């Protein structure tokens, strides 16, 4: 099956979601969007990264800045995404420009982890995003939809398009992931 940038992520283990995308290259540009605060903030979150194992990752989320469109934050996310939110994580693995893995705080003291793997495919870059330790079923739906929407925004930017609105992309995806992954 050929990969498309709108296909849904897959549950590959009980608590692991994988999302694969083909992005415009070169690989160094995609790497910069994963690691450089000024570029990363355009599709997910700003913040410094100390690119060494054990290094600190600061993620400063402000969903209001991801699109020019005014959006209403869904009620269920108003407490966590209604304003600027900062998370701290740490690097688990790094091999520029092919691999980046770091912890991802979820909920009260829960820690998951996310891995970005980049592979050159002609003039494109295959991104394999793996998010592990998503033991809560509701968390899986939100995380899968979140990555799907955030990466779609990054693809829009890399393709020179106006970034799509985050929440109006995320919420239908969350429902679709709930339907696809429920009970798995």
C-alpha positions in Angstrom: 0.0 0.0 0.0 1.3 3.4 -1.0 1.7 6.0 1.8 -0.4 9.1 1.7 -0.2 12.1 3.9 -3.8 11.8 5.0 -3.8 8.2 6.1 -4.5 7.6 9.8 -1.8 6.5 12.2 -1.7 2.9 13.3 -1.8 1.3 16.7 1.2 -1.1 16.4 1.2 -2.3 20.0 -1.4 -1.8 22.8 0.1 1.6 23.8 2.0 2.7 20.7 0.8 4.8 17.8 2.8 5.2 14.6 2.2 7.9 12.0 4.1 7.9 8.7 4.3 10.8 6.3 6.3 11.8 3.2 7.5 15.4 3.4 9.3 17.7 1.0 13.1 17.5 1.5 15.9 17.9 2.0 16.3 16.0 5.2 18.2 18.8 6.9 15.3 21.2 6.4 12.9 18.7 8.0 15.4 18.1 10.9 15.4 21.9 11.4 11.6 21.9 11.7 11.9 19.2 14.4 14.7 20.8 16.4 14.9 24.6 15.9 12.5 26.6 18.1 11.6 29.3 15.6 10.6 26.7 13.0 9.1 24.2 15.4 6.8 26.8 16.9 5.1 27.2 13.4 3.6 23.7 13.6 3.7 22.5 17.2 5.7 24.2 20.0 8.6 26.6 20.5 11.4 26.0 23.0 15.1 25.2 23.3 16.5 21.7 22.8 19.9 20.5 24.1 20.5 17.9 21.4 22.4 15.3 23.4 21.2 12.2 25.3 19.8 13.5 28.6 19.5 17.0 27.3 16.6 19.2 28.2 13.7 19.8 25.8 11.4 22.8 26.4 8.1 22.7 24.6 6.1 26.0 24.7 2.7 25.4 23.2 0.5 28.3 22.0 -2.1 26.8 19.6 -3.4 30.3 18.9 -0.3 31.0 16.8 -0.5 27.9 14.5 -2.9 29.5 12.1 -4.2 32.9 11.1 -7.7 31.8 11.6 -9.6 32.5 14.8 -10.7 29.3 16.4 -12.7 28.4 19.4 -10.8 26.0 21.7 -12.9 22.9 22.3 -14.3 22.7 25.9 -12.3 19.6 26.8 -9.0 21.3 26.0 -9.7 24.8 27.4 -7.8 24.0 30.7 -4.7 22.6 29.0 -4.6 24.4 25.7 -6.5 27.6 26.3 -3.3 29.6 26.8 0.4 29.1 26.6 1.5 25.8 28.1 5.1 24.7 28.8 6.3 21.2 29.2 9.8 19.9 29.9 11.2 16.7 28.5 14.5 15.1 28.0 16.3 13.6 25.0 16.4 9.8 24.9 18.2 9.4 21.6 19.6 11.7 18.9 21.4 11.1 15.6 21.2 14.2 13.4 19.5 14.4 10.9 17.8 11.0 11.2 16.6 10.3 14.7 15.2 12.3 17.6 13.5 10.7 20.6 12.4 12.4 23.8 10.1 12.0 26.8 6.7 13.5 26.5 4.9 14.4 29.8 1.2 13.4 29.8 -1.2 14.0 32.6 -0.2 14.0 36.3 3.4 12.6 36.4 2.8 10.3 33.5 5.7 10.1 31.0 5.3 8.8 27.4 7.9 9.1 24.7 8.0 10.2 21.1 10.4 9.3 18.4 10.9 11.0 15.0 12.8 8.9 12.4 13.7 10.6 9.1 14.7 8.7 5.9 15.5 10.1 2.5 13.3 8.8 -0.3 14.4 10.5 -3.5 13.8 14.2 -3.0 11.3 13.5 -0.2 11.8 12.6 3.5 9.8 9.8 5.1 8.9 10.7 8.6 8.0 7.9 11.0 6.6 9.3 14.2 6.2 6.8 17.0 4.5 7.7 20.3 4.8 5.1 23.1 3.4 4.4 26.5 -0.1 5.7 25.7 -1.8 3.4 28.2 -5.0 5.4 28.6 -7.5 4.8 25.7 -8.8 8.4 25.6 -5.3 9.7 25.6 -4.5 7.6 22.5 -7.3 9.3 20.6 -6.2 12.8 21.5 -2.5 12.1 20.9 -3.1 10.4 17.6 -5.3 13.3 16.4 -2.9 15.8 17.8 0.1 14.4 15.9 -1.9 14.0 12.8 -3.0 17.6 12.8 0.3 19.1 13.9 2.3 17.2 11.2 -0.3 18.2 8.6 0.4 21.8 9.5 4.2 21.2 9.2 3.6 19.6 5.7 1.5 22.7 4.7 4.3 25.0 5.7 7.0 22.8 4.0 4.9 22.8 0.8 4.5 26.6 0.9 0.8 26.5 1.7 -1.2 28.4 4.2 -1.3 26.2 7.4 -4.7 24.6 8.1 -6.5 25.5 11.3 -5.5 23.3 14.2 -8.7 22.7 16.2 -11.0 22.3 13.2 -8.6 19.7 11.9 -7.9 18.0 15.2 -11.4 17.5 16.6 -12.9 15.5 13.6 -9.7 13.5 13.6 -10.1 12.7 17.3 -13.6 11.3 16.5 -12.2 9.3 13.6 -9.4 7.9 15.8 -11.9 7.0 18.5 -13.9 5.1 16.0 -10.9 3.3 14.5 -9.0 2.5 17.8 -11.9 2.0 20.3 -11.5 -1.2 22.2 -8.1 -2.0 20.7 
